[in-house]
Amino acid sequence: MENPFDDTYFMKKALQEAELAFEMGEVPVGAVVVIDNRIIGRGHNLVERLKDVTAHAEMQAITAASNFLGGKYLHNCTLYVTLEPCQMCAGALYWSQISKVVYGAADLERGFNVMGTQLHPKTEIFGGVLENEASELLKRFFIQRRNLN
């Protein structure tokens, strides 16, 4: 029997979080943290609303998941995020010792790969899951933003 809870399923959940950010006028990035096919943390960008440069989707989801688990380590957890994590979020993911990171669109300007940031050596990394959907949402946001200015 095929498992319906695959990377695409959970990336769609992260995209729903990104849509919430879009509706709030935030850069549309969404994230979920999953353990045993269960979402234990959700987040979307809240940088503008909270006036906090650290309020990225990943940071929100990491905090929620840590609170759920009652500890700082995210062993056996997977983060699904619509955009490749930045250097700051990669650092938080490193310290959380998360087991796996799956992202949608690559960030060729500010992503952890281009910045040369390393995740924890035991963390598996996969990119490109629903990349087109994640990229299109970001493009739509910035086109709309430019037209308002």
SEKE-761197 format. One record per residue (C-alpha): residue in three letters; x, y, z. Coordinates in Angstrom, 2 decimals. Layout:
N
code=ALA | east=X | north=Y | up=Z
...
END
This chain:
149
code=MET | east=0.00 | north=0.00 | up=0.00
code=GLU | east=1.29 | north=3.44 | up=-0.94
code=ASN | east=1.90 | north=5.96 | up=1.85
code=PRO | east=-0.20 | north=9.09 | up=1.20
code=PHE | east=1.97 | north=11.04 | up=3.67
code=ASP | east=4.93 | north=11.66 | up=1.38
code=ASP | east=7.10 | north=14.72 | up=0.79
code=THR | east=4.59 | north=16.17 | up=-1.66
code=TYR | east=1.74 | north=15.86 | up=0.85
code=PHE | east=3.62 | north=17.72 | up=3.57
code=MET | east=5.02 | north=20.33 | up=1.17
code=LYS | east=1.43 | north=21.12 | up=0.23
code=LYS | east=0.80 | north=21.79 | up=3.93
code=ALA | east=3.81 | north=24.13 | up=3.97
code=LEU | east=2.41 | north=25.87 | up=0.87
code=GLN | east=-0.86 | north=26.43 | up=2.76
code=GLU | east=1.17 | north=28.21 | up=5.44
code=ALA | east=2.89 | north=30.28 | up=2.72
code=GLU | east=-0.53 | north=31.29 | up=1.39
code=LEU | east=-1.43 | north=32.57 | up=4.87
code=ALA | east=1.71 | north=34.71 | up=4.84
code=PHE | east=0.81 | north=35.99 | up=1.36
code=GLU | east=-2.67 | north=37.02 | up=2.57
code=MET | east=-1.07 | north=38.92 | up=5.46
code=GLY | east=1.31 | north=40.81 | up=3.17
code=GLU | east=4.30 | north=38.79 | up=4.36
code=VAL | east=6.85 | north=37.19 | up=2.04
code=PRO | east=5.04 | north=33.90 | up=1.32
code=VAL | east=7.18 | north=31.26 | up=2.96
code=GLY | east=5.60 | north=28.46 | up=4.94
code=ALA | east=6.93 | north=25.57 | up=6.97
code=VAL | east=5.77 | north=22.50 | up=8.87
code=VAL | east=7.68 | north=20.12 | up=11.14
code=VAL | east=6.63 | north=16.48 | up=10.98
code=ILE | east=7.32 | north=13.42 | up=13.12
code=ASP | east=5.77 | north=10.02 | up=12.41
code=ASN | east=3.53 | north=11.51 | up=9.68
code=ARG | east=2.11 | north=14.04 | up=12.16
code=ILE | east=2.53 | north=17.81 | up=11.91
code=ILE | east=3.82 | north=19.06 | up=15.26
code=GLY | east=4.85 | north=22.57 | up=14.25
code=ARG | east=3.60 | north=25.09 | up=11.70
code=GLY | east=4.83 | north=28.49 | up=10.73
code=HIS | east=4.80 | north=31.20 | up=8.13
code=ASN | east=6.68 | north=34.45 | up=7.86
code=LEU | east=5.64 | north=37.01 | up=10.47
code=VAL | east=8.53 | north=39.44 | up=10.01
code=GLU | east=6.39 | north=42.46 | up=9.11
code=ARG | east=3.58 | north=41.78 | up=11.56
code=LEU | east=5.93 | north=41.21 | up=14.51
code=LYS | east=8.56 | north=43.70 | up=13.28
code=ASP | east=11.09 | north=40.97 | up=13.99
code=VAL | east=13.73 | north=39.95 | up=11.45
code=THR | east=13.97 | north=36.52 | up=13.11
code=ALA | east=10.27 | north=35.69 | up=12.62
code=HIS | east=10.86 | north=33.45 | up=9.60
code=ALA | east=8.56 | north=30.52 | up=8.86
code=GLU | east=11.21 | north=28.00 | up=9.87
code=MET | east=11.83 | north=29.69 | up=13.22
code=GLN | east=8.08 | north=29.68 | up=13.98
code=ALA | east=7.78 | north=25.99 | up=13.07
code=ILE | east=10.92 | north=24.99 | up=15.01
code=THR | east=9.65 | north=26.76 | up=18.13
code=ALA | east=6.21 | north=25.16 | up=17.86
code=ALA | east=7.70 | north=21.69 | up=17.34
code=SER | east=10.13 | north=22.11 | up=20.25
code=ASN | east=7.26 | north=23.19 | up=22.49
code=PHE | east=5.22 | north=20.19 | up=21.38
code=LEU | east=8.06 | north=17.76 | up=22.09
code=GLY | east=9.12 | north=19.49 | up=25.29
code=GLY | east=12.76 | north=19.71 | up=24.24
code=LYS | east=15.18 | north=21.54 | up=21.99
code=TYR | east=16.20 | north=18.66 | up=19.73
code=LEU | east=14.13 | north=17.66 | up=16.71
code=HIS | east=15.46 | north=14.14 | up=16.28
code=ASN | east=13.40 | north=12.01 | up=13.88
code=CYS | east=11.67 | north=15.17 | up=12.60
code=THR | east=11.46 | north=16.61 | up=9.10
code=LEU | east=11.08 | north=20.28 | up=8.23
code=TYR | east=9.16 | north=21.03 | up=5.04
code=VAL | east=9.67 | north=24.61 | up=3.91
code=THR | east=8.66 | north=26.28 | up=0.68
code=LEU | east=11.91 | north=28.22 | up=0.24
code=GLU | east=15.45 | north=27.07 | up=0.96
code=PRO | east=16.35 | north=28.21 | up=4.48
code=CYS | east=18.53 | north=31.26 | up=4.96
code=GLN | east=21.75 | north=31.29 | up=6.93
code=MET | east=19.98 | north=32.22 | up=10.19
code=CYS | east=17.39 | north=29.46 | up=9.87
code=ALA | east=20.06 | north=26.96 | up=8.85
code=GLY | east=21.89 | north=27.80 | up=12.07
code=ALA | east=18.75 | north=27.14 | up=14.12
code=LEU | east=18.21 | north=23.89 | up=12.21
code=TYR | east=21.80 | north=22.90 | up=12.91
code=TRP | east=21.35 | north=23.41 | up=16.66
code=SER | east=17.99 | north=21.60 | up=16.66
code=GLN | east=19.72 | north=18.56 | up=15.14
code=ILE | east=16.71 | north=18.05 | up=12.88
code=SER | east=16.91 | north=14.81 | up=10.95
code=LYS | east=15.71 | north=15.98 | up=7.54
code=VAL | east=15.02 | north=19.23 | up=5.67
code=VAL | east=12.91 | north=19.27 | up=2.51
code=TYR | east=12.54 | north=22.56 | up=0.67
code=GLY | east=10.68 | north=23.70 | up=-2.41
code=ALA | east=12.37 | north=26.56 | up=-4.26
code=ALA | east=16.09 | north=27.25 | up=-4.05
code=ASP | east=17.12 | north=30.72 | up=-2.86
code=LEU | east=20.03 | north=31.52 | up=-5.15
code=GLU | east=20.75 | north=34.84 | up=-3.42
code=ARG | east=20.29 | north=34.22 | up=0.32
code=GLY | east=19.89 | north=30.45 | up=0.76
code=PHE | east=22.15 | north=28.50 | up=3.09
code=ASN | east=23.80 | north=26.70 | up=0.17
code=VAL | east=25.01 | north=29.87 | up=-1.59
code=MET | east=26.01 | north=31.36 | up=1.78
code=GLY | east=28.14 | north=28.31 | up=2.52
code=THR | east=26.27 | north=27.46 | up=5.73
code=GLN | east=26.25 | north=23.86 | up=6.90
code=LEU | east=23.41 | north=21.98 | up=8.52
code=HIS | east=24.08 | north=19.30 | up=11.12
code=PRO | east=26.18 | north=16.47 | up=9.60
code=LYS | east=23.39 | north=13.95 | up=10.28
code=THR | east=20.69 | north=16.10 | up=8.63
code=GLU | east=19.46 | north=14.89 | up=5.25
code=ILE | east=18.65 | north=17.68 | up=2.76
code=PHE | east=16.36 | north=17.48 | up=-0.26
code=GLY | east=15.35 | north=20.38 | up=-2.51
code=GLY | east=12.97 | north=20.92 | up=-5.38
code=VAL | east=9.76 | north=19.41 | up=-3.94
code=LEU | east=6.88 | north=21.40 | up=-5.51
code=GLU | east=9.50 | north=23.93 | up=-6.56
code=ASN | east=7.35 | north=25.44 | up=-9.30
code=GLU | east=4.39 | north=26.05 | up=-6.97
code=ALA | east=6.61 | north=27.64 | up=-4.33
code=SER | east=8.42 | north=29.80 | up=-6.91
code=GLU | east=5.17 | north=30.96 | up=-8.53
code=LEU | east=3.75 | north=32.07 | up=-5.19
code=LEU | east=6.89 | north=34.12 | up=-4.47
code=LYS | east=6.87 | north=35.64 | up=-7.98
code=ARG | east=3.19 | north=36.55 | up=-7.67
code=PHE | east=3.85 | north=38.22 | up=-4.30
code=PHE | east=6.74 | north=40.35 | up=-5.55
code=ILE | east=4.95 | north=41.34 | up=-8.77
code=GLN | east=1.96 | north=42.44 | up=-6.71
code=ARG | east=4.23 | north=44.25 | up=-4.25
code=ARG | east=6.02 | north=46.16 | up=-7.05
code=ASN | east=2.71 | north=47.19 | up=-8.61
code=LEU | east=1.58 | north=48.71 | up=-5.30
code=ASN | east=4.69 | north=50.89 | up=-5.02
END
